[in-house]
Amino acid sequence: MTSPDLLERPDLKDADTSKDDEVFHYVRKNQIAESAVMGNMVVALCGETFPVTKSPKPGSPVCKDCKEIYNSLPKGGKD
């Protein structure tokens, strides 16, 4: 998986507890729309599995594991 395959902003995994526990996860771009419409499950970089239900707002908390994995991936792009 290369970084162009990943969403530039993370998506949310709803927590069953308070909103303080909500964090956004990085998932593949091509899975987001289908998950949001059809309710299909997506797998985040950290391994969490969930349906996409919300979009993040600037400053939203990001899963620490997803962020570390994303930052360690080679950055794709054309030279």
Phi and psi restraints in degrees (range 20) as a CNS / XPLOR table:
assign (resid 1 and name C) (resid 2 and name N)
       (resid 2 and name CA) (resid 2 and name C) 1.0 -109.2 20.0 2
assign (resid 2 and name N) (resid 2 and name CA)
       (resid 2 and name C) (resid 3 and name N) 1.0 162.2 20.0 2
assign (resid 2 and name C) (resid 3 and name N)
       (resid 3 and name CA) (resid 3 and name C) 1.0 -61.0 20.0 2
assign (resid 3 and name N) (resid 3 and name CA)
       (resid 3 and name C) (resid 4 and name N) 1.0 -30.0 20.0 2
assign (resid 3 and name C) (resid 4 and name N)
       (resid 4 and name CA) (resid 4 and name C) 1.0 -64.8 20.0 2
assign (resid 4 and name N) (resid 4 and name CA)
       (resid 4 and name C) (resid 5 and name N) 1.0 -20.1 20.0 2
assign (resid 4 and name C) (resid 5 and name N)
       (resid 5 and name CA) (resid 5 and name C) 1.0 -79.8 20.0 2
assign (resid 5 and name N) (resid 5 and name CA)
       (resid 5 and name C) (resid 6 and name N) 1.0 -10.3 20.0 2
assign (resid 5 and name C) (resid 6 and name N)
       (resid 6 and name CA) (resid 6 and name C) 1.0 -99.5 20.0 2
assign (resid 6 and name N) (resid 6 and name CA)
       (resid 6 and name C) (resid 7 and name N) 1.0 152.9 20.0 2
assign (resid 6 and name C) (resid 7 and name N)
       (resid 7 and name CA) (resid 7 and name C) 1.0 -67.4 20.0 2
assign (resid 7 and name N) (resid 7 and name CA)
       (resid 7 and name C) (resid 8 and name N) 1.0 139.4 20.0 2
assign (resid 7 and name C) (resid 8 and name N)
       (resid 8 and name CA) (resid 8 and name C) 1.0 -69.6 20.0 2
assign (resid 8 and name N) (resid 8 and name CA)
       (resid 8 and name C) (resid 9 and name N) 1.0 -27.3 20.0 2
assign (resid 8 and name C) (resid 9 and name N)
       (resid 9 and name CA) (resid 9 and name C) 1.0 -123.1 20.0 2
assign (resid 9 and name N) (resid 9 and name CA)
       (resid 9 and name C) (resid 10 and name N) 1.0 150.6 20.0 2
assign (resid 9 and name C) (resid 10 and name N)
       (resid 10 and name CA) (resid 10 and name C) 1.0 -78.3 20.0 2
assign (resid 10 and name N) (resid 10 and name CA)
       (resid 10 and name C) (resid 11 and name N) 1.0 163.3 20.0 2
assign (resid 10 and name C) (resid 11 and name N)
       (resid 11 and name CA) (resid 11 and name C) 1.0 -113.3 20.0 2
assign (resid 11 and name N) (resid 11 and name CA)
       (resid 11 and name C) (resid 12 and name N) 1.0 160.5 20.0 2
assign (resid 11 and name C) (resid 12 and name N)
       (resid 12 and name CA) (resid 12 and name C) 1.0 -89.0 20.0 2
assign (resid 12 and name N) (resid 12 and name CA)
       (resid 12 and name C) (resid 13 and name N) 1.0 140.5 20.0 2
assign (resid 12 and name C) (resid 13 and name N)
       (resid 13 and name CA) (resid 13 and name C) 1.0 -108.0 20.0 2
assign (resid 13 and name N) (resid 13 and name CA)
       (resid 13 and name C) (resid 14 and name N) 1.0 118.2 20.0 2
assign (resid 13 and name C) (resid 14 and name N)
       (resid 14 and name CA) (resid 14 and name C) 1.0 -66.3 20.0 2
assign (resid 14 and name N) (resid 14 and name CA)
       (resid 14 and name C) (resid 15 and name N) 1.0 134.7 20.0 2
assign (resid 14 and name C) (resid 15 and name N)
       (resid 15 and name CA) (resid 15 and name C) 1.0 -91.7 20.0 2
assign (resid 15 and name N) (resid 15 and name CA)
       (resid 15 and name C) (resid 16 and name N) 1.0 146.5 20.0 2
assign (resid 15 and name C) (resid 16 and name N)
       (resid 16 and name CA) (resid 16 and name C) 1.0 -78.2 20.0 2
assign (resid 16 and name N) (resid 16 and name CA)
       (resid 16 and name C) (resid 17 and name N) 1.0 -7.6 20.0 2
assign (resid 16 and name C) (resid 17 and name N)
       (resid 17 and name CA) (resid 17 and name C) 1.0 -104.8 20.0 2
assign (resid 17 and name N) (resid 17 and name CA)
       (resid 17 and name C) (resid 18 and name N) 1.0 -150.4 20.0 2
assign (resid 17 and name C) (resid 18 and name N)
       (resid 18 and name CA) (resid 18 and name C) 1.0 -68.1 20.0 2
assign (resid 18 and name N) (resid 18 and name CA)
       (resid 18 and name C) (resid 19 and name N) 1.0 163.7 20.0 2
assign (resid 18 and name C) (resid 19 and name N)
       (resid 19 and name CA) (resid 19 and name C) 1.0 -63.8 20.0 2
assign (resid 19 and name N) (resid 19 and name CA)
       (resid 19 and name C) (resid 20 and name N) 1.0 -19.3 20.0 2
assign (resid 19 and name C) (resid 20 and name N)
       (resid 20 and name CA) (resid 20 and name C) 1.0 -63.2 20.0 2
assign (resid 20 and name N) (resid 20 and name CA)
       (resid 20 and name C) (resid 21 and name N) 1.0 -22.1 20.0 2
assign (resid 20 and name C) (resid 21 and name N)
       (resid 21 and name CA) (resid 21 and name C) 1.0 -92.6 20.0 2
assign (resid 21 and name N) (resid 21 and name CA)
       (resid 21 and name C) (resid 22 and name N) 1.0 -2.0 20.0 2
assign (resid 21 and name C) (resid 22 and name N)
       (resid 22 and name CA) (resid 22 and name C) 1.0 -75.1 20.0 2
assign (resid 22 and name N) (resid 22 and name CA)
       (resid 22 and name C) (resid 23 and name N) 1.0 132.2 20.0 2
assign (resid 22 and name C) (resid 23 and name N)
       (resid 23 and name CA) (resid 23 and name C) 1.0 -134.4 20.0 2
assign (resid 23 and name N) (resid 23 and name CA)
       (resid 23 and name C) (resid 24 and name N) 1.0 154.5 20.0 2
assign (resid 23 and name C) (resid 24 and name N)
       (resid 24 and name CA) (resid 24 and name C) 1.0 -98.2 20.0 2
assign (resid 24 and name N) (resid 24 and name CA)
       (resid 24 and name C) (resid 25 and name N) 1.0 144.5 20.0 2
assign (resid 24 and name C) (resid 25 and name N)
       (resid 25 and name CA) (resid 25 and name C) 1.0 -118.7 20.0 2
assign (resid 25 and name N) (resid 25 and name CA)
       (resid 25 and name C) (resid 26 and name N) 1.0 152.0 20.0 2
assign (resid 25 and name C) (resid 26 and name N)
       (resid 26 and name CA) (resid 26 and name C) 1.0 -84.7 20.0 2
assign (resid 26 and name N) (resid 26 and name CA)
       (resid 26 and name C) (resid 27 and name N) 1.0 130.8 20.0 2
assign (resid 26 and name C) (resid 27 and name N)
       (resid 27 and name CA) (resid 27 and name C) 1.0 -135.6 20.0 2
assign (resid 27 and name N) (resid 27 and name CA)
       (resid 27 and name C) (resid 28 and name N) 1.0 167.9 20.0 2
assign (resid 27 and name C) (resid 28 and name N)
       (resid 28 and name CA) (resid 28 and name C) 1.0 -66.5 20.0 2
assign (resid 28 and name N) (resid 28 and name CA)
       (resid 28 and name C) (resid 29 and name N) 1.0 136.0 20.0 2
assign (resid 28 and name C) (resid 29 and name N)
       (resid 29 and name CA) (resid 29 and name C) 1.0 -55.1 20.0 2
assign (resid 29 and name N) (resid 29 and name CA)
       (resid 29 and name C) (resid 30 and name N) 1.0 -44.4 20.0 2
assign (resid 29 and name C) (resid 30 and name N)
       (resid 30 and name CA) (resid 30 and name C) 1.0 -70.3 20.0 2
assign (resid 30 and name N) (resid 30 and name CA)
       (resid 30 and name C) (resid 31 and name N) 1.0 -7.2 20.0 2
assign (resid 30 and name C) (resid 31 and name N)
       (resid 31 and name CA) (resid 31 and name C) 1.0 -98.8 20.0 2
assign (resid 31 and name N) (resid 31 and name CA)
       (resid 31 and name C) (resid 32 and name N) 1.0 -14.0 20.0 2
assign (resid 31 and name C) (resid 32 and name N)
       (resid 32 and name CA) (resid 32 and name C) 1.0 -67.6 20.0 2
assign (resid 32 and name N) (resid 32 and name CA)
       (resid 32 and name C) (resid 33 and name N) 1.0 -53.5 20.0 2
assign (resid 32 and name C) (resid 33 and name N)
       (resid 33 and name CA) (resid 33 and name C) 1.0 -61.8 20.0 2
assign (resid 33 and name N) (resid 33 and name CA)
       (resid 33 and name C) (resid 34 and name N) 1.0 -45.5 20.0 2
assign (resid 33 and name C) (resid 34 and name N)
       (resid 34 and name CA) (resid 34 and name C) 1.0 -62.1 20.0 2
assign (resid 34 and name N) (resid 34 and name CA)
       (resid 34 and name C) (resid 35 and name N) 1.0 -41.3 20.0 2
assign (resid 34 and name C) (resid 35 and name N)
       (resid 35 and name CA) (resid 35 and name C) 1.0 -64.5 20.0 2
assign (resid 35 and name N) (resid 35 and name CA)
       (resid 35 and name C) (resid 36 and name N) 1.0 -42.9 20.0 2
assign (resid 35 and name C) (resid 36 and name N)
       (resid 36 and name CA) (resid 36 and name C) 1.0 -64.1 20.0 2
assign (resid 36 and name N) (resid 36 and name CA)
       (resid 36 and name C) (resid 37 and name N) 1.0 -36.8 20.0 2
assign (resid 36 and name C) (resid 37 and name N)
       (resid 37 and name CA) (resid 37 and name C) 1.0 -85.4 20.0 2
assign (resid 37 and name N) (resid 37 and name CA)
       (resid 37 and name C) (resid 38 and name N) 1.0 -47.6 20.0 2
assign (resid 37 and name C) (resid 38 and name N)
       (resid 38 and name CA) (resid 38 and name C) 1.0 -93.8 20.0 2
assign (resid 38 and name N) (resid 38 and name CA)
       (resid 38 and name C) (resid 39 and name N) 1.0 -15.6 20.0 2
assign (resid 38 and name C) (resid 39 and name N)
       (resid 39 and name CA) (resid 39 and name C) 1.0 82.5 20.0 2
assign (resid 39 and name N) (resid 39 and name CA)
       (resid 39 and name C) (resid 40 and name N) 1.0 13.5 20.0 2
assign (resid 39 and name C) (resid 40 and name N)
       (resid 40 and name CA) (resid 40 and name C) 1.0 -64.9 20.0 2
assign (resid 40 and name N) (resid 40 and name CA)
       (resid 40 and name C) (resid 41 and name N) 1.0 151.4 20.0 2
assign (resid 40 and name C) (resid 41 and name N)
       (resid 41 and name CA) (resid 41 and name C) 1.0 -79.3 20.0 2
assign (resid 41 and name N) (resid 41 and name CA)
       (resid 41 and name C) (resid 42 and name N) 1.0 146.0 20.0 2
assign (resid 41 and name C) (resid 42 and name N)
       (resid 42 and name CA) (resid 42 and name C) 1.0 -119.5 20.0 2
assign (resid 42 and name N) (resid 42 and name CA)
       (resid 42 and name C) (resid 43 and name N) 1.0 158.9 20.0 2
assign (resid 42 and name C) (resid 43 and name N)
       (resid 43 and name CA) (resid 43 and name C) 1.0 -115.6 20.0 2
assign (resid 43 and name N) (resid 43 and name CA)
       (resid 43 and name C) (resid 44 and name N) 1.0 122.0 20.0 2
assign (resid 43 and name C) (resid 44 and name N)
       (resid 44 and name CA) (resid 44 and name C) 1.0 -77.2 20.0 2
assign (resid 44 and name N) (resid 44 and name CA)
       (resid 44 and name C) (resid 45 and name N) 1.0 166.8 20.0 2
assign (resid 44 and name C) (resid 45 and name N)
       (resid 45 and name CA) (resid 45 and name C) 1.0 -56.3 20.0 2
assign (resid 45 and name N) (resid 45 and name CA)
       (resid 45 and name C) (resid 46 and name N) 1.0 -34.3 20.0 2
assign (resid 45 and name C) (resid 46 and name N)
       (resid 46 and name CA) (resid 46 and name C) 1.0 -79.5 20.0 2
assign (resid 46 and name N) (resid 46 and name CA)
       (resid 46 and name C) (resid 47 and name N) 1.0 -8.0 20.0 2
assign (resid 46 and name C) (resid 47 and name N)
       (resid 47 and name CA) (resid 47 and name C) 1.0 103.4 20.0 2
assign (resid 47 and name N) (resid 47 and name CA)
       (resid 47 and name C) (resid 48 and name N) 1.0 -9.5 20.0 2
assign (resid 47 and name C) (resid 48 and name N)
       (resid 48 and name CA) (resid 48 and name C) 1.0 -63.1 20.0 2
assign (resid 48 and name N) (resid 48 and name CA)
       (resid 48 and name C) (resid 49 and name N) 1.0 141.8 20.0 2
assign (resid 48 and name C) (resid 49 and name N)
       (resid 49 and name CA) (resid 49 and name C) 1.0 -119.3 20.0 2
assign (resid 49 and name N) (resid 49 and name CA)
       (resid 49 and name C) (resid 50 and name N) 1.0 130.9 20.0 2
assign (resid 49 and name C) (resid 50 and name N)
       (resid 50 and name CA) (resid 50 and name C) 1.0 -168.2 20.0 2
assign (resid 50 and name N) (resid 50 and name CA)
       (resid 50 and name C) (resid 51 and name N) 1.0 161.3 20.0 2
assign (resid 50 and name C) (resid 51 and name N)
       (resid 51 and name CA) (resid 51 and name C) 1.0 -86.5 20.0 2
assign (resid 51 and name N) (resid 51 and name CA)
       (resid 51 and name C) (resid 52 and name N) 1.0 146.4 20.0 2
assign (resid 51 and name C) (resid 52 and name N)
       (resid 52 and name CA) (resid 52 and name C) 1.0 -75.5 20.0 2
assign (resid 52 and name N) (resid 52 and name CA)
       (resid 52 and name C) (resid 53 and name N) 1.0 123.8 20.0 2
assign (resid 52 and name C) (resid 53 and name N)
       (resid 53 and name CA) (resid 53 and name C) 1.0 -126.4 20.0 2
assign (resid 53 and name N) (resid 53 and name CA)
       (resid 53 and name C) (resid 54 and name N) 1.0 -18.7 20.0 2
assign (resid 53 and name C) (resid 54 and name N)
       (resid 54 and name CA) (resid 54 and name C) 1.0 -143.4 20.0 2
assign (resid 54 and name N) (resid 54 and name CA)
       (resid 54 and name C) (resid 55 and name N) 1.0 160.0 20.0 2
assign (resid 54 and name C) (resid 55 and name N)
       (resid 55 and name CA) (resid 55 and name C) 1.0 -107.0 20.0 2
assign (resid 55 and name N) (resid 55 and name CA)
       (resid 55 and name C) (resid 56 and name N) 1.0 144.7 20.0 2
assign (resid 55 and name C) (resid 56 and name N)
       (resid 56 and name CA) (resid 56 and name C) 1.0 -76.1 20.0 2
assign (resid 56 and name N) (resid 56 and name CA)
       (resid 56 and name C) (resid 57 and name N) 1.0 156.9 20.0 2
assign (resid 56 and name C) (resid 57 and name N)
       (resid 57 and name CA) (resid 57 and name C) 1.0 -107.8 20.0 2
assign (resid 57 and name N) (resid 57 and name CA)
       (resid 57 and name C) (resid 58 and name N) 1.0 155.9 20.0 2
assign (resid 57 and name C) (resid 58 and name N)
       (resid 58 and name CA) (resid 58 and name C) 1.0 -52.7 20.0 2
assign (resid 58 and name N) (resid 58 and name CA)
       (resid 58 and name C) (resid 59 and name N) 1.0 134.0 20.0 2
assign (resid 58 and name C) (resid 59 and name N)
       (resid 59 and name CA) (resid 59 and name C) 1.0 87.4 20.0 2
assign (resid 59 and name N) (resid 59 and name CA)
       (resid 59 and name C) (resid 60 and name N) 1.0 1.8 20.0 2
assign (resid 59 and name C) (resid 60 and name N)
       (resid 60 and name CA) (resid 60 and name C) 1.0 -65.7 20.0 2
assign (resid 60 and name N) (resid 60 and name CA)
       (resid 60 and name C) (resid 61 and name N) 1.0 146.2 20.0 2
assign (resid 60 and name C) (resid 61 and name N)
       (resid 61 and name CA) (resid 61 and name C) 1.0 -68.5 20.0 2
assign (resid 61 and name N) (resid 61 and name CA)
       (resid 61 and name C) (resid 62 and name N) 1.0 139.3 20.0 2
assign (resid 61 and name C) (resid 62 and name N)
       (resid 62 and name CA) (resid 62 and name C) 1.0 -112.0 20.0 2
assign (resid 62 and name N) (resid 62 and name CA)
       (resid 62 and name C) (resid 63 and name N) 1.0 141.7 20.0 2
assign (resid 62 and name C) (resid 63 and name N)
       (resid 63 and name CA) (resid 63 and name C) 1.0 -55.8 20.0 2
assign (resid 63 and name N) (resid 63 and name CA)
       (resid 63 and name C) (resid 64 and name N) 1.0 126.6 20.0 2
assign (resid 63 and name C) (resid 64 and name N)
       (resid 64 and name CA) (resid 64 and name C) 1.0 -59.7 20.0 2
assign (resid 64 and name N) (resid 64 and name CA)
       (resid 64 and name C) (resid 65 and name N) 1.0 -43.4 20.0 2
assign (resid 64 and name C) (resid 65 and name N)
       (resid 65 and name CA) (resid 65 and name C) 1.0 -66.1 20.0 2
assign (resid 65 and name N) (resid 65 and name CA)
       (resid 65 and name C) (resid 66 and name N) 1.0 -43.7 20.0 2
assign (resid 65 and name C) (resid 66 and name N)
       (resid 66 and name CA) (resid 66 and name C) 1.0 -60.3 20.0 2
assign (resid 66 and name N) (resid 66 and name CA)
       (resid 66 and name C) (resid 67 and name N) 1.0 -43.9 20.0 2
assign (resid 66 and name C) (resid 67 and name N)
       (resid 67 and name CA) (resid 67 and name C) 1.0 -63.2 20.0 2
assign (resid 67 and name N) (resid 67 and name CA)
       (resid 67 and name C) (resid 68 and name N) 1.0 -43.1 20.0 2
assign (resid 67 and name C) (resid 68 and name N)
       (resid 68 and name CA) (resid 68 and name C) 1.0 -63.5 20.0 2
assign (resid 68 and name N) (resid 68 and name CA)
       (resid 68 and name C) (resid 69 and name N) 1.0 -43.5 20.0 2
assign (resid 68 and name C) (resid 69 and name N)
       (resid 69 and name CA) (resid 69 and name C) 1.0 -65.3 20.0 2
assign (resid 69 and name N) (resid 69 and name CA)
       (resid 69 and name C) (resid 70 and name N) 1.0 -47.0 20.0 2
assign (resid 69 and name C) (resid 70 and name N)
       (resid 70 and name CA) (resid 70 and name C) 1.0 -57.9 20.0 2
assign (resid 70 and name N) (resid 70 and name CA)
       (resid 70 and name C) (resid 71 and name N) 1.0 -45.3 20.0 2
assign (resid 70 and name C) (resid 71 and name N)
       (resid 71 and name CA) (resid 71 and name C) 1.0 -67.7 20.0 2
assign (resid 71 and name N) (resid 71 and name CA)
       (resid 71 and name C) (resid 72 and name N) 1.0 -21.5 20.0 2
assign (resid 71 and name C) (resid 72 and name N)
       (resid 72 and name CA) (resid 72 and name C) 1.0 -87.8 20.0 2
assign (resid 72 and name N) (resid 72 and name CA)
       (resid 72 and name C) (resid 73 and name N) 1.0 -11.5 20.0 2
assign (resid 72 and name C) (resid 73 and name N)
       (resid 73 and name CA) (resid 73 and name C) 1.0 -73.7 20.0 2
assign (resid 73 and name N) (resid 73 and name CA)
       (resid 73 and name C) (resid 74 and name N) 1.0 147.1 20.0 2
assign (resid 73 and name C) (resid 74 and name N)
       (resid 74 and name CA) (resid 74 and name C) 1.0 -65.9 20.0 2
assign (resid 74 and name N) (resid 74 and name CA)
       (resid 74 and name C) (resid 75 and name N) 1.0 136.7 20.0 2
assign (resid 74 and name C) (resid 75 and name N)
       (resid 75 and name CA) (resid 75 and name C) 1.0 -81.7 20.0 2
assign (resid 75 and name N) (resid 75 and name CA)
       (resid 75 and name C) (resid 76 and name N) 1.0 121.3 20.0 2
assign (resid 75 and name C) (resid 76 and name N)
       (resid 76 and name CA) (resid 76 and name C) 1.0 -82.1 20.0 2
assign (resid 76 and name N) (resid 76 and name CA)
       (resid 76 and name C) (resid 77 and name N) 1.0 176.3 20.0 2
assign (resid 76 and name C) (resid 77 and name N)
       (resid 77 and name CA) (resid 77 and name C) 1.0 142.7 20.0 2
assign (resid 77 and name N) (resid 77 and name CA)
       (resid 77 and name C) (resid 78 and name N) 1.0 164.1 20.0 2
assign (resid 77 and name C) (resid 78 and name N)
       (resid 78 and name CA) (resid 78 and name C) 1.0 -93.4 20.0 2
assign (resid 78 and name N) (resid 78 and name CA)
       (resid 78 and name C) (resid 79 and name N) 1.0 142.2 20.0 2
